[in-house]
């Protein structure tokens, strides 16, 4: 997984996006590359919105979306779940090192 995230990383603002900062932190530490924490710390914040995420993908700024880690809460935003659903509906999944990822660019 680390090798995949590092491949061509200089072409992207974010090597990957994943729900929640705890999930993002592991990948960021392993690769020393920027990894977007969709939904903030717990994956329940409305940042980015689906529309903002779609714009970043259209601009080719995010290489991969790493599936899993979506957290459900009684309070908080649905944006992370909407993003994960949009990615799954619009991009083909692949498994790298036992993890499901979606190539959003390149």
N, C-alpha and C positions, 0 to 999 in steps of 0.2 A: 504494500500500500504506500509506503514511504517513497519508493522509487516512482510509482505512478504520479504521486502528488508533486514530486520534484521535476518530473519530465515536462519541459517547456514552461516551467513556472514563471520565468521572467516575462512571459507574454501576457500575464494576467495580473490583475490587482489582487485577487484572492486565488490561492491554489485550490481552495474548496470552500464550501459552505456546509454547515451542519447545524442542527437544532441544538441550542443550549451551549453556554460557554464552557461547561465542564467537558462536553464532548469535543468542542473546538480546541480546548487547551491541550489535550493529548496529542492531537495531530499537529498543532502548531509547535509544540515542544519537540516532537519527533522529527519534524521537517525543517524547523527554523524558518517557516514560511507563514505568511498571513492566511488565516482561516477565519471565515466569517461565522460568527455565532448568531445564527438566526434566532430571533426571539429573546435575545439577551441571556442573562444568567440562568434562568430556569426554563427558557424556551416558551415563556408566556407573555412576553412583551410584544407590542405591535411594531417591531422594528426588525427588518424592513417590512413594509406592507407588501402584499402580493404584487401590486403594480410597480413598486420600486424595485423589487427583486426581478420582475420580468424585464424592466428597463436595463438593469445591470447585465442580465443574461443577453439581451439583444445587443448590448454594446460589447459583448465578448470579454467581460471583466472577471467572470467566475469560471474556472475550469471544470470543477466537479461539484456535484451535490452528493453528500454522503448520507445514505438513508439510515433510518433508525433514530432513536433518541427523542422522538416527539413526545412531549409531556402533556398530559391533559390536566387541566385545573378548572375548578369551579369558577374562578375569577381569572381574568387575563384575556389575552387576545387569541383569536382564532387564526391570526396571520401565519404562524409557523406551520400549522396543520394545512392551511390553504396552499402554502408554498410547496410543502411536501407532496400534496395531492396533485398540484399542477405539474410539478416536475415528473412524477410517476406517469401522468397521463400524456406527457409530451416528449419524453426522452426515453431512450432504450436503456434498460438497466444492464449492468454487468457485475460480476462478482470478482473482487480483487482481494486476495488474502482472507476470504471468508466474509467480506463486507460488501454489501450492495451499494454500488455507486452509479451515478449517472453523469456522463460526459456532457456538459452544457455548452462547450466550445471546443473547437479544434478537433 
